Amino acid sequence: MRREELRVTLEEIGARVHPTTIAEDAKARVAATLDHTAGRAFVAVNRAVTGVRAQIVSAEGAPRLDRLVPAALLTVGVVGLLVLSTRRRRR
């Protein structure tokens, strides 16, 4: 009886310290951490997108031109400045 318990205990210890078991446990911990981090990132991005969407689309789903037009003009201006600075550097 004692020997059988000792044998089972030693087999369990052997399985726990086996390199394959240690590697698989490490992989599982990394995967769990990545899943948790990816989930948190998804929630953060989703909140940000919802916030931006609320700023540019009305509750009825129509675009809010009072906010879109200035943003579009700013974007065109920035892109124009980037293009001009790139052309000047090449000369």
C-alpha positions as CSV (number, residue, x, y, z in Angstrom):
1,M,0.0,0.0,0.0
2,R,2.7,2.5,1.0
3,R,4.9,1.5,-2.0
4,E,1.9,2.0,-4.4
5,E,1.3,5.5,-3.0
6,L,4.9,6.3,-3.3
7,R,5.0,5.1,-6.9
8,V,2.0,7.1,-7.8
9,T,3.4,10.2,-6.2
10,L,6.8,9.8,-8.0
11,E,5.0,9.3,-11.3
12,E,3.0,12.5,-10.7
13,I,6.2,14.4,-9.8
14,G,7.9,13.0,-12.9
15,A,5.0,14.1,-15.1
16,R,5.0,17.6,-13.6
17,V,8.8,18.2,-14.1
18,H,9.0,16.6,-17.6
19,P,10.2,19.2,-20.1
20,T,7.2,18.7,-22.4
21,T,4.8,19.3,-19.5
22,I,6.6,22.5,-18.5
23,A,6.7,23.8,-22.1
24,E,3.0,23.1,-22.6
25,D,2.1,24.8,-19.3
26,A,4.2,27.8,-20.3
27,K,2.5,27.9,-23.8
28,A,-0.9,27.8,-22.1
29,R,-0.1,30.6,-19.8
30,V,1.2,32.8,-22.7
31,A,-1.9,32.0,-24.7
32,A,-4.2,32.9,-21.8
33,T,-2.4,36.2,-21.3
34,L,-2.6,37.0,-25.0
35,D,-6.3,36.2,-25.1
36,H,-6.9,38.4,-22.1
37,T,-4.8,41.3,-23.6
38,A,-6.4,40.9,-27.0
39,G,-9.9,41.0,-25.4
40,R,-9.0,44.2,-23.5
41,A,-7.6,45.8,-26.7
42,F,-10.8,44.9,-28.6
43,V,-13.0,46.5,-25.9
44,A,-10.8,49.7,-25.9
45,V,-10.9,50.0,-29.7
46,N,-14.6,49.3,-29.8
47,R,-15.2,52.1,-27.3
48,A,-13.0,54.5,-29.3
49,V,-14.8,53.7,-32.5
50,T,-18.2,54.1,-30.9
51,G,-17.1,57.5,-29.5
52,V,-15.8,58.7,-32.8
53,R,-18.9,57.4,-34.6
54,A,-21.1,59.3,-32.1
55,Q,-19.2,62.5,-33.0
56,I,-19.7,62.2,-36.7
57,V,-23.0,60.4,-37.1
58,S,-26.3,61.6,-35.6
59,A,-28.6,59.4,-33.6
60,E,-30.7,58.8,-36.8
61,G,-27.6,57.7,-38.7
62,A,-27.2,60.7,-40.9
63,P,-23.7,62.2,-41.2
64,R,-23.1,65.4,-39.1
65,L,-21.7,67.7,-41.8
66,D,-20.9,70.4,-39.2
67,R,-18.2,68.0,-37.9
68,L,-17.3,66.2,-41.1
69,V,-16.5,69.2,-43.3
70,P,-13.9,70.7,-41.0
71,A,-12.3,67.3,-40.4
72,A,-12.1,66.7,-44.2
73,L,-10.6,70.1,-44.8
74,L,-8.0,69.5,-42.1
75,T,-7.1,66.1,-43.6
76,V,-6.8,67.6,-47.1
77,G,-4.6,70.4,-45.7
78,V,-2.3,68.0,-43.9
79,V,-2.0,65.6,-46.9
80,G,-1.2,68.6,-49.1
81,L,1.5,69.9,-46.8
82,L,3.0,66.4,-46.7
83,V,3.0,66.2,-50.5
84,L,4.6,69.6,-50.8
85,S,7.3,68.8,-48.2
86,T,8.1,65.6,-50.0
87,R,8.5,67.3,-53.4
88,R,10.7,70.0,-51.9
89,R,13.1,67.4,-50.4
90,R,13.5,65.6,-53.7
91,R,14.7,68.8,-55.5
